[in-house]
Amino acid sequence: MNTTDTKTIDVRGLYCPEPVFRTKMEMERLSIGEMIKIVADDPESEEDISMWVQRNGHELVSIKKDSKDLEFVIKKAK
């Protein structure tokens, strides 16, 4: 699966803990090896989502900052 096939969820306008909760729900629907893109604008999301990914053993493929938006690409590992 390449990034053009990656499902995107937009959590802009949502604040902690909602972006992490929505990420968790979507990750549960993926198969191992699939990726998801999260777009957030809560500044706390960078730390919150990064820590959640690490704690749960997934792979944070990339984080991109664009003005006030953060874009995460996460690969499901288990």
Summary of the structure (lengths in Angstrom):
residues: 78
radius of gyration: 11.2
end to end distance: 16.3
largest distance: 32.2
contacts: 224
relative contact order: 0.25
helix: 33%
strand: 32%
